[in-house]
Amino acid sequence: MKSARPEGPPGYRAASFAQALRSEWTKARTVPSTRWTLITAAVLGIGVGALVSALSAHQYAKDTPSARALWYPTSISGAGLAIAQLAIGVLGIMIITSEYSTGAIRTSLAVVPRRGRFLAAKAVMIVGVTFIAVEIIAFAAFFAGQALISGHAPTASLGQPDVLRALVGGGLYGALIGLLGLALGTLLRHAAGALAVLVALIFVLPAIAAALPSSIEHTVEEFWPTQAGQGGGGSQRCPLAIGLGRVRRHVPLHSDHLGGCLLRAKSPRHLKPVTKCWWGSPGVSSSVVIIIFVIMPGVRGWPTLPW
């Protein structure tokens, strides 16, 4: 027989979704780490994009005709977003793991006893914040990059085909990366372990896939989350809807669903916590990244990573 939900004190009412969303927004904007993480993303996205734009523009005159044919100024000015996405993912991780580390998760779940509502409020908040932040970064990097390219190489404008789509797609992709960070933080409950997995997902494993035979590489890359960044960012290879659709249906929402199931478990004794699994411990996850970055490049025949 299904047990009744425990009653709160007299006059107690669980927070509605709007109240939970307002609470999550208040927590996010009052924590200094949110502000510093977004500043880091802005510095990386705009600064690296400006640097790459300036160097590429001065190199344009020396490029061969075949290299000039591949000149895509929108992608060049947005080169910093490839690094800034890590800061956006970290923001998603910290939104949930900070509550576990401080013990505030108990208070949050007491106020919002419905775990699905609690997680949905966090997801809506992180999607909204990261989408707006990445859109601002993308447009600022675009205008700064085109100003540096002007006079040295062909530039792009918002009226040209695919340019506006690329900038909007960058914001959507950033929102999904933030959602992916939230999902990993919910599953692992430790910032270090979630960050290690995030780095492996968006940087390490795509580099390993590039070393695979072409038939396997294309199959793996087709369903990898970072492929949406290429498709959604205005690449000629993949339309916006397809690129974002791939990451939407394969990683973040499925991970959030699993995290919500773990969060909703009333009696965790029958469920082995994710953080106790060998693959979920921060030490093991970090060790895997260190092995891939440091040890394996020294093995004969191991491909050199592009960075």
VENUR-V127988 format. One record per residue. SS is DSSP state (alpha for helix, beta for strand, coil for the rest). PSI is psi in whole degrees, 0 to 359 (none if undefined). Layout:
ss = (SS/SS)
psi = (PSI/PSI)
This chain:
ss = (coil/coil/coil/coil/coil/coil/coil/coil/coil/coil/coil/coil/coil/coil/coil/coil/alpha/alpha/alpha/alpha/alpha/alpha/alpha/alpha/alpha/alpha/alpha/alpha/alpha/alpha/coil/alpha/alpha/alpha/alpha/alpha/alpha/alpha/alpha/alpha/alpha/alpha/alpha/alpha/alpha/alpha/alpha/alpha/alpha/alpha/alpha/alpha/alpha/alpha/alpha/alpha/alpha/alpha/alpha/alpha/alpha/alpha/coil/coil/alpha/alpha/alpha/alpha/alpha/coil/coil/coil/alpha/alpha/alpha/alpha/alpha/coil/coil/coil/alpha/alpha/alpha/alpha/alpha/alpha/alpha/alpha/alpha/alpha/alpha/alpha/alpha/alpha/alpha/alpha/alpha/alpha/alpha/alpha/alpha/alpha/coil/alpha/alpha/alpha/alpha/alpha/alpha/alpha/alpha/coil/coil/coil/alpha/alpha/alpha/alpha/alpha/alpha/alpha/alpha/alpha/alpha/alpha/alpha/alpha/alpha/alpha/alpha/alpha/alpha/alpha/alpha/alpha/alpha/alpha/alpha/alpha/alpha/alpha/alpha/alpha/alpha/alpha/alpha/alpha/alpha/alpha/coil/coil/coil/coil/coil/coil/coil/coil/coil/coil/coil/coil/coil/alpha/alpha/alpha/alpha/alpha/alpha/alpha/alpha/alpha/alpha/alpha/alpha/alpha/alpha/alpha/alpha/alpha/alpha/alpha/alpha/alpha/alpha/alpha/alpha/alpha/alpha/coil/coil/alpha/alpha/alpha/alpha/alpha/alpha/alpha/alpha/alpha/alpha/alpha/alpha/alpha/alpha/alpha/alpha/alpha/alpha/alpha/alpha/coil/coil/coil/alpha/alpha/alpha/alpha/alpha/alpha/alpha/alpha/alpha/coil/coil/coil/coil/alpha/alpha/alpha/alpha/alpha/alpha/coil/coil/coil/coil/coil/coil/coil/alpha/alpha/alpha/alpha/alpha/alpha/alpha/alpha/alpha/alpha/alpha/alpha/alpha/alpha/alpha/alpha/alpha/alpha/alpha/alpha/alpha/alpha/alpha/alpha/alpha/coil/coil/coil/alpha/alpha/alpha/coil/coil/coil/alpha/alpha/alpha/coil/coil/coil/coil/coil/alpha/alpha/alpha/alpha/alpha/alpha/alpha/alpha/alpha/alpha/alpha/alpha/alpha/alpha/alpha/alpha/alpha/coil/coil/coil/coil/coil/coil/coil/coil/coil)
psi = (141/127/148/151/134/139/147/185/161/134/359/135/132/149/140/174/319/319/320/319/318/322/317/322/320/316/319/317/344/354/126/330/327/313/315/326/318/324/319/317/320/316/317/313/315/317/311/321/319/319/313/321/315/315/317/323/319/338/345/320/335/353/155/162/325/323/323/330/336/10/121/91/330/316/324/315/337/17/330/340/335/331/324/336/334/318/324/319/323/321/316/322/314/335/325/321/332/328/324/320/328/350/2/347/329/316/319/317/339/324/322/83/338/109/322/318/320/313/324/321/318/319/315/318/314/326/315/314/313/325/312/317/314/327/316/316/317/315/320/317/324/309/321/317/317/327/323/329/328/133/346/332/167/141/172/157/164/338/348/154/139/352/308/323/321/319/317/320/327/321/319/319/320/322/322/327/320/321/324/319/319/319/315/319/323/322/315/331/11/130/319/312/318/321/319/317/321/316/318/321/318/345/310/305/323/325/323/320/328/338/353/162/149/323/319/321/314/323/318/313/333/328/17/143/320/346/330/332/327/318/316/339/11/14/150/347/336/122/160/313/323/315/315/329/325/310/329/320/355/327/292/314/324/320/319/324/317/319/321/323/317/322/329/351/119/324/95/359/330/355/122/120/145/323/347/349/152/327/349/354/141/322/316/317/317/323/323/316/318/320/316/321/320/310/310/326/340/351/135/133/349/131/143/131/147/340/none)
